[in-house]
Amino acid sequence: MISQRATVVFVVMAQPLVDSFPPMRICSFGSDNKLSFNDVRHRLQTIRAELEKFGIEILTYSADGDSRELKMMREHMKLGLVPKICNPGSKWFLAELLQNTIPVQDVVHEGAKLRTRFVRIINDAKLIMHIGSNFVSPTHVSLLMKTVSKEIHGLRISDLNLEDKMNYDAVVRLCNPKVQVLLKNHIQDSKATCFYLKIIQYILSSYTEKQLCPSERVYRIWYAVSALRYWRFWLKCDKTYPLMSAFISLNSYMCAKILAHSLIAIIVKFEADNTPELLTTWLMNSQHFEMYF
């Protein structure tokens, strides 16, 4: 039997819920990347079973939006399938309140994907992101950089360049609240662009900013998801602009919904365990693993 050559290397990392504790490698392996949904599910089950032998519990597990991982997460948390009667008092929360192994999409990758969708508008005439009577456009940001000095806006020309799609610093600069204020004050008809950048900011900050209280985290992520829901609903009702070219990708949309529902589950879990100090959501992203690579 001839074994196939590996085309990718998977590295599984773990991050304890303590700021001062560095991440560690659980395992790594080569693959031809022809994994199925069941392969991904069995991998998680195996890792969880092995860790449980040492008394280690998995609170959350994360991925970068891979379609196989995304399918597993949606099925695991029953996203959109839980009857409303199971969640009295909320008609928007449709998922199972898991107590462990809670799926969390990587907010760093989510921010990068939303930036990519935004910047692609420059070179793709088919992409027209309308919100009401306004439209989202990186041209507004480009005009801002020409109108206001760099010392004030803090942006770089490369922030609107897709040579490095995983440039997380560019994402942070673009969705900085001061950029939204400057756009509003200096660039005409940039309301939709400001709104889009605010959605990115709220998704990222709901998990990454240390100083936020739990209620503010919930407000920000659900503000973003609710805005995306209404935007998508309007596009589907209007039918003037197809979702494929006028909205974010389905992958990004589903990742945002997973992040919103999972944050609620994480907070409820720690409140029930009387361990609010463990709500260290800023550790639940891939930025902390960069040192390993």
C-alpha positions as CSV (number, residue, x, y, z in Angstrom):
1,M,0.0,0.0,0.0
2,I,1.4,3.4,-1.0
3,S,0.6,6.1,1.5
4,Q,-0.3,9.5,0.1
5,R,1.9,12.5,0.6
6,A,0.6,15.0,3.2
7,T,-0.3,18.4,1.7
8,V,-1.1,20.2,5.0
9,V,-0.1,20.0,8.6
10,F,-2.8,20.3,11.3
11,V,-1.7,21.7,14.7
12,V,-4.1,21.4,17.6
13,M,-3.4,23.9,20.3
14,A,-4.8,24.4,23.8
15,Q,-5.1,27.6,25.9
16,P,-5.8,27.5,29.6
17,L,-8.1,30.2,30.9
18,V,-5.4,32.1,32.6
19,D,-3.7,35.2,31.2
20,S,-0.2,34.3,32.4
21,F,-0.3,30.7,31.1
22,P,1.0,30.2,27.5
23,P,-0.7,28.0,25.0
24,M,0.5,24.5,24.4
25,R,0.4,22.0,21.5
26,I,-1.9,19.0,22.0
27,C,-0.9,17.3,18.8
28,S,0.1,17.8,15.1
29,F,-0.3,15.6,12.1
30,G,0.1,15.6,8.3
31,S,-2.9,15.1,6.1
32,D,-4.0,15.2,2.4
33,N,-6.8,17.5,3.6
34,K,-9.4,15.1,2.3
35,L,-11.1,14.9,5.7
36,S,-14.9,14.4,5.9
37,F,-17.3,15.9,8.4
38,N,-17.2,12.6,10.4
39,D,-13.4,12.6,10.5
40,V,-13.5,16.1,12.1
41,R,-16.1,15.0,14.6
42,H,-14.2,11.9,15.5
43,R,-11.0,13.9,16.0
44,L,-12.7,16.1,18.5
45,Q,-14.3,13.2,20.3
46,T,-10.9,11.5,20.6
47,I,-9.1,14.6,21.9
48,R,-11.9,15.2,24.4
49,A,-11.8,11.5,25.6
50,E,-8.0,11.6,26.0
51,L,-8.0,14.8,28.0
52,E,-10.8,13.6,30.3
53,K,-8.5,10.8,31.4
54,F,-6.4,13.5,33.0
55,G,-9.4,15.4,34.4
56,I,-9.1,18.1,31.8
57,E,-12.4,19.6,30.5
58,I,-12.7,21.4,27.1
59,L,-14.7,24.6,27.6
60,T,-14.5,25.7,24.0
61,Y,-13.0,24.6,20.7
62,S,-12.3,26.9,17.8
63,A,-11.7,26.8,14.0
64,D,-11.2,29.2,11.2
65,G,-14.4,28.7,9.3
66,D,-13.5,25.5,7.5
67,S,-16.8,24.1,6.1
68,R,-16.4,20.7,7.7
69,E,-15.7,22.3,11.1
70,L,-18.6,24.7,10.6
71,K,-21.0,21.9,9.8
72,M,-19.9,20.0,13.0
73,M,-20.3,23.1,15.1
74,R,-23.8,23.9,13.8
75,E,-24.9,20.3,14.4
76,H,-23.3,20.1,17.8
77,M,-25.0,23.2,19.2
78,K,-28.2,22.6,17.2
79,L,-28.0,26.1,15.7
80,G,-31.4,27.1,14.4
81,L,-33.0,23.8,15.3
82,V,-33.9,24.2,18.9
83,P,-37.7,25.0,19.3
84,K,-38.4,28.4,20.7
85,I,-40.2,26.9,23.7
86,C,-36.9,25.5,24.9
87,N,-35.6,29.1,25.4
88,P,-38.5,31.0,27.1
89,G,-38.1,34.7,27.0
90,S,-36.0,34.9,23.8
91,K,-37.2,34.4,20.2
92,W,-33.8,35.1,18.8
93,F,-31.6,32.6,20.7
94,L,-32.0,29.3,18.8
95,A,-29.3,26.9,20.0
96,E,-28.6,24.4,22.8
97,L,-27.0,25.9,25.9
98,L,-24.0,23.6,26.0
99,Q,-22.0,23.2,29.3
100,N,-18.7,22.2,27.7
101,T,-17.0,21.7,24.4
102,I,-18.7,24.9,23.2
103,P,-17.9,25.8,19.6
104,V,-16.4,29.2,19.1
105,Q,-15.3,30.5,15.7
106,D,-12.0,32.3,15.6
107,V,-12.8,36.0,15.7
108,V,-9.4,36.8,14.2
109,H,-10.3,34.9,11.0
110,E,-13.8,36.3,11.1
111,G,-12.4,39.8,11.1
112,A,-10.0,38.9,8.3
113,K,-12.8,37.5,6.1
114,L,-15.0,40.6,6.7
115,R,-12.1,42.8,5.7
116,T,-11.4,40.7,2.6
117,R,-15.1,41.1,1.5
118,F,-14.9,44.8,2.1
119,V,-11.6,45.4,0.2
120,R,-12.6,43.1,-2.8
121,I,-15.2,45.7,-3.8
122,I,-12.3,47.8,-5.2
123,N,-11.5,45.4,-8.0
124,D,-14.8,43.6,-8.5
125,A,-17.6,45.6,-10.2
126,K,-20.1,42.9,-9.4
127,L,-19.8,43.4,-5.7
128,I,-22.2,46.1,-4.6
129,M,-23.0,46.1,-0.9
130,H,-26.2,48.2,-0.5
131,I,-27.7,49.0,2.9
132,G,-30.9,50.9,2.4
133,S,-30.1,53.9,0.1
134,N,-26.4,53.8,0.9
135,F,-23.6,51.5,0.0
136,V,-20.5,50.0,1.6
137,S,-17.3,51.0,-0.1
138,P,-13.6,51.0,0.6
139,T,-13.4,54.1,-1.6
140,H,-14.7,56.1,1.4
141,V,-11.7,54.9,3.5
142,S,-9.4,55.8,0.6
143,L,-10.8,59.3,0.4
144,L,-10.5,59.7,4.1
145,M,-6.8,58.9,3.9
146,K,-6.4,61.6,1.3
147,T,-8.5,64.1,3.2
148,V,-7.2,63.7,6.8
149,S,-3.6,63.3,7.9
150,K,-2.2,59.9,8.8
151,E,-1.5,61.1,12.4
152,I,-5.2,61.5,12.9
153,H,-6.7,58.5,11.1
154,G,-3.9,56.0,11.8
155,L,-4.6,54.0,8.6
156,R,-2.1,52.6,6.1
157,I,-2.5,52.3,2.3
158,S,-1.8,48.5,2.7
159,D,-4.9,48.2,4.8
160,L,-6.9,48.2,1.5
161,N,-4.5,45.7,-0.1
162,L,-5.4,42.0,-0.2
163,E,-1.8,40.7,-0.7
164,D,-2.0,39.7,3.0
165,K,-5.5,38.5,3.7
166,M,-4.7,37.6,7.2
167,N,-3.3,41.0,8.1
168,Y,-5.1,41.3,11.5
169,D,-3.5,44.7,12.3
170,A,-5.2,46.1,9.2
171,V,-8.6,44.8,10.4
172,V,-8.0,46.5,13.8
173,R,-7.1,49.8,12.2
174,L,-10.0,49.8,9.8
175,C,-12.6,49.1,12.4
176,N,-11.2,51.6,14.9
177,P,-14.1,53.7,16.3
178,K,-12.2,56.9,15.4
179,V,-12.2,55.9,11.8
180,Q,-16.0,55.7,11.9
181,V,-16.2,59.2,13.4
182,L,-13.8,60.6,10.8
183,L,-15.8,59.1,8.0
184,K,-19.0,60.5,9.3
185,N,-17.5,64.0,9.7
186,H,-15.4,64.2,6.5
187,I,-16.7,61.8,3.9
188,Q,-20.2,62.3,2.3
189,D,-22.6,59.3,2.0
190,S,-20.3,57.0,4.1
191,K,-23.0,56.0,6.5
192,A,-23.2,52.4,5.3
193,T,-19.4,52.0,5.3
194,C,-19.4,53.3,8.9
195,F,-22.1,50.8,9.8
196,Y,-20.2,47.9,8.2
197,L,-17.0,48.8,10.0
198,K,-18.9,49.1,13.3
199,I,-20.3,45.5,12.8
200,I,-16.7,44.3,12.4
201,Q,-15.6,46.3,15.5
202,Y,-18.4,44.9,17.6
203,I,-17.8,41.3,16.6
204,L,-14.1,41.5,17.4
205,S,-14.3,43.5,20.6
206,S,-17.1,41.3,22.1
207,Y,-14.4,38.7,22.5
208,T,-11.0,40.4,22.4
209,E,-11.4,43.5,24.7
210,K,-10.5,42.7,28.3
211,Q,-12.2,45.6,30.0
212,L,-15.8,44.8,28.8
213,C,-18.3,43.5,31.3
214,P,-20.4,40.4,30.2
215,S,-23.5,42.4,29.4
216,E,-21.5,44.7,27.1
217,R,-20.0,41.7,25.3
218,V,-23.4,40.2,24.8
219,Y,-24.8,43.6,23.6
220,R,-22.0,44.1,21.0
221,I,-22.0,40.6,19.4
222,W,-25.8,40.5,19.3
223,Y,-26.0,44.0,17.9
224,A,-23.8,42.8,15.1
225,V,-25.7,39.6,14.4
226,S,-29.1,41.4,14.6
227,A,-27.8,44.0,12.1
228,L,-26.6,41.2,9.8
229,R,-30.0,39.4,10.1
230,Y,-32.0,42.5,9.3
231,W,-29.7,43.5,6.4
232,R,-29.9,40.0,4.9
233,F,-33.7,39.9,5.4
234,W,-34.0,43.2,3.6
235,L,-31.9,42.0,0.7
236,K,-34.0,38.9,0.3
237,C,-37.3,40.8,0.4
238,D,-36.1,43.5,-2.0
239,K,-34.6,41.1,-4.5
240,T,-32.8,43.9,-6.4
241,Y,-29.4,42.9,-5.1
242,P,-28.5,39.1,-5.0
243,L,-27.1,37.9,-1.7
244,M,-23.9,36.5,-3.3
245,S,-22.7,40.0,-4.4
246,A,-24.5,42.3,-1.9
247,F,-23.9,40.6,1.4
248,I,-21.1,39.0,3.3
249,S,-20.3,35.3,2.6
250,L,-22.6,32.7,4.1
251,N,-19.5,31.3,5.9
252,S,-18.9,34.6,7.6
253,Y,-22.6,35.0,8.5
254,M,-22.8,31.6,10.1
255,C,-19.5,32.2,12.0
256,A,-20.9,35.4,13.5
257,K,-24.1,33.6,14.6
258,I,-22.1,30.8,16.2
259,L,-20.0,33.4,18.1
260,A,-23.1,35.1,19.4
261,H,-24.9,32.0,20.6
262,S,-21.7,30.5,22.1
263,L,-20.9,33.7,24.1
264,I,-24.3,33.3,25.9
265,A,-23.5,29.6,26.6
266,I,-20.1,30.5,28.0
267,I,-21.4,33.2,30.3
268,V,-24.3,31.0,31.6
269,K,-21.8,28.2,32.2
270,F,-19.5,30.4,34.4
271,E,-22.5,32.0,36.2
272,A,-23.8,28.5,37.1
273,D,-20.4,27.4,38.3
274,N,-19.9,30.7,40.2
275,T,-16.5,31.2,38.4
276,P,-17.0,34.6,36.6
277,E,-13.2,35.2,36.8
278,L,-12.8,32.5,34.1
279,L,-14.6,34.6,31.5
280,T,-11.4,35.3,29.6
281,T,-12.8,35.5,26.1
282,W,-9.8,37.4,24.8
283,L,-7.8,34.1,25.1
284,M,-10.3,32.3,22.8
285,N,-8.7,33.3,19.5
286,S,-5.7,32.3,17.4
287,Q,-3.5,35.4,18.1
288,H,-2.2,33.8,21.2
289,F,-0.8,30.9,19.2
290,E,1.3,32.9,16.9
291,M,4.4,32.5,19.0
292,Y,4.3,28.7,18.4
293,F,4.7,29.2,14.7
